[in-house]
């Protein structure tokens, strides 16, 4: 459609992947038809989804993954440091989840739906969503094997550490 979303189920070998999907595997592919206007409202479903719904959707999509890795941030302007950090995070596991902080933080200048679209466009990111809750609360529910933050955050206060230590996860710092 004109600027709409195309959603389809695919199985078999997908272009741009490093290997074939197992028989019967289903991956939802979201294609955005290039337009110059903001994403349609149906693309911003995260506004209505509860944290429980988001965790359930991630666990469903990550079925069969050995290690879920979680990264969160503003991604105000996606830059090479972010790309290096997300590539590092992807190398730490086999299913990368990214929480993009919601609008409302004084440091954010790019609207959340555009920041989310930029993160979703990266092939290493398997699931991205608008994070409307403190990261440590979300981590406590998802229980990813690994949480990755930028090296520049290592010396600061990291409430994520306590959350991952409660269930035996790991907090890594990667340079961006």
N, C-alpha and C positions, 0 to 999 in steps of 0.2 A: 504494500500500500504506500501511499504518499507519506513518507517520513515515519511510518509506523514500525512496529516490531515484528519480526518474523521469528517464530519459535518452532523448532522441529526436533524430533527425536532422531538420533543417528546411532547406528551401530556398525561395527566393522572398522575399517581403517580410516582415520581422519587425516586430512592434509595438515601438515605442520606438527604432527605428533611424532614421537620417537619410536613408536611401535604400534602394533595393532591392538585394539581393544579386545578383551576377552569376549567370546561369543555370548550374545545376550546382554552385554553391558549396554547401558543407556546413558547418554550424556545429553543434557539439555543445552542446546546451542542458541545463544541469543545474538541475533544480527541486527545492528542498528543501520537502517537505511539512511545514508548521508543526507543531513539537512543542516540548515544553519540556525534552527530554532531549538529551544530547550527540549529535553526529552519529554515525551508524553507522560501524563499523570500515572498511567499504569506501570511505568518503569520505576516509579518511586514508591512501590508497594511497602518498602521498609518502614515508611511512616506509620503504617497501621499494624505491622507485624510486631508481636511481642517478642521479648528476648527468648522465651520458650519456643515460639514458632521458628525463630531464626536458628537456634541451636538444633532443633529437629530437622530443619531443611539442610543444614550443613552435614549433620550425621548421616542423613539419607544420601546426599550426593557423595559423601566421602566413604561410603560403604566399600570395604575391601582395602582401604588405605591403611598402611602400617603406621604412619606417623603424621598426625595433623599438626601443622605449624601455624601460629597466629601472630599477626603483626597489626598494630593499630597506629593511627596518626592522622594529622591534618591533611597531608598531601596537598597543601595549598597551591603550590605550583609543582607539578611532578618534574623532578630534576634528576640528573645522573646519580646523585647520592642516594635518592630513593630507589632508583633502578638497581644499583649495586646492593643495597640492603635487601630488597625483595628477591634478587637472585640468590644472595647468601641464604635467606630464609628458605627459599625453595629447595636449595641444596641440602638443607637440614632434615627434610622429610619428603613426603610424596603427595601432600595435599595442602596447599597454601591458602589460608583464609586471611582476608584483610578487612579490618574494621576502619571505616573512614569516619572521623569525628563529625558529628552533626554541626550545623551552623549554630552560631550563638557564642562562640569563643571569640574574644577580641582580636586574636591573631589571624582569623580566617577572613580572607577577602574574596575568594572564589566560591560561588554557591555550591552547596553540597552535592547536588545532582551532577554538576560538571566535574567535580573532584572524583566522585564515584565512577563516572563514565571513563575518566582517564585511567583509573586503577583497573577497572574491568577490562580495558583494552589490552592489558598486558597478558601475554600467553602463560606466564608462570603462575598467575593468580587463578586459582580454581573457584573461589567464591569470594565476593566482595559485597559489603552491605554498609549502610549508614549505622554507625555505632551511637546509640542514644543513651547509653548507660556507662558508668565508669568501667574501664577495661578490666579491672580486677574482678568486678562482679560478673562480667561476661565470661572471663577466663574460668572462674569457679564453676560455672555451669557447663561450658564446653569441655573443659579439661583437656586442652591440646597437649600433646607430648612435649612440645617446645613452644616457647614464646620468645620472639626476637624483638629487640629494641636497638636503636642506634647507639653506637659506641659513645657518642656525646652524652647519653643519658646514664651511663654506668655510675658516675660519681654522685648522681642526684638521688632523690627519694624515689623508690621503685615499689609502689604498692603491689605490683604484679608479682613480685618475688614471693610474698607471703601466700598469695593465692596458688601459685604453682607448687610451692613446697608442701601445701596441705594435701595434695593428691599425688605427689611424687613426680611432677613435671619438672622441666628445666627452663631457666631463663638465660638466654644467650644475648650477647651484645655484639653486633657486627658493624664494621665501619661502612659508612655510606659514601 
